Amino acid sequence: MFGLGKPRTKLGEWLDKRGIKQEWLAKQGKVSKTTITSLCNDDDYIPSGTTMQKIIKALREVDPSVKADKFWDM
């Protein structure tokens, strides 16, 4: 948990631990802030394959070894 005690997804926790803002991920991944908010706060939200690829590509700027199955069941 982070911030005001709101539950976070694996992606949200990963960003929090590294001090990465959701806005950065939205910009780098070229996806909407609404999508990033859902990905960080809603365990039931599963992104499309295209969105997943965009997110992972952006996250690899921070950690080149990161893989999608770290955040989502594949």
C-alpha positions, 0 to 999 in steps of 0.5 A: 500500500502507498499514499492514502492507503489505497491498494495498488497493483503490482505495476503501481507498487513497482512505480512507487518503489522507484519514485516514478510518476504515473504521468511519466509513464503515460507520456513515455508509453503514449497512453492516457493517464486514465489507462495508467490510473487503472493499471496502477489501482485496479487489479481487475483491469487487463490492458490490451496487447498493444497497451501492454507493449507500450507500457513495457517499452517505456518501463524498459527505459528504467529497467531493461530486464522488466517483463509483462508477466511481472505485472499481469498474468499471461 
